[in-house]
Amino acid sequence: MSGQEPRAAHGSSLPASITEVRERLEATGHYVIIDGRVTEQTAAALIHCPVSRLRRWRLEGKGPRYFQPAKTPWYYLGDVLAWIESGDSLR
């Protein structure tokens, strides 16, 4: 082997790293802020759900962790990926 970390195959549902997720998102027009924050639209795209479901989950205290310093809610990419991996989205 070349000593490189193995990467997920093209089309695989599990990416090899957050960097790979960032690259995939940016290739589809969703952007990740330098500190790892994403908008609710980007978080919804990652979870494969409508934005309205994220909004409902926030009201119900469900869904991935978020913070809302002003009017706009933000999600950290790592938190969204951890929430997806935990399987809470499937319950």
N, C-alpha and C positions, 0 to 999 in steps of 0.2 A: 504494500500500500504506500501511498505518497505521504502518509502522516497527517493528512487533513482530516478534520472532523467529518463524519459521514453526513450527507445531506439527504433530506427527504426527496423521494422521487417526484418528478413532475406530476401534478394532479393529486398528490397525496394530501390528505386532510390535515396531517400534523407537520407543521413547518419545523425546520431544524433549529431556528433561532428567531429572536425578536427582530433582528436585522432582516432576515428573510421575509418576515411578515410585513415590516415597514416597506421593503422593496415591492412586494406584491400589492400593497395598498396604494403606493404612489404610482404604480403602473396602471391602476384603474381609476386614478383621479382623486383618491382619498389621501390626505396628507397627515403626517404625524409631526407635531411641533417638537422642537429640539429636545425638550425635557420629557418627551414621551406621551404628552397629552393628545387625545383625539376628541373630536366632536361627537355628539350623539348620533349624527348621520353615519360617521365612520364606525362607531361602536355597533350600530345596528347592522351595518354591512358585514362586520366580522361575525356577529351572532346569527346572521341570516334571519332577521326579524324586522318588522316595520318599526319606524321611529316611535309611532304611537304606543307600541308595546313597551318600549323602554320608558316612556313617560309614565305609563300606567304602573310599571314595576317600581319606579321611583316613588310614586304616591303610596304604593302598598308596602314599601320597605323591602322590596325584592330586587333581584337583578345584580349586576356587577356594581362594585363600589364606585361612587362618583363623588365629585365635590362641585359646589356651585358658589364661587366667590361673589358673583353678582347675578345677573340675569341668566347667563349661559352656563348650562351644566357641562362639565368636562369629565372625561374618563381617562385613566392612565392605561396605556396599551397593555402593560404587564398585568394589571388588575383584571382587564377584560379577558385576556388569555387564560389567566389562572381560574377565573370564574367558569369559563367554557370547559377547561380541563377538569374542574371539580365535578362536573356533571349536574350542577344545580339547575342549569338551563333545561335539563331534560325532565325535571320533576314537576 
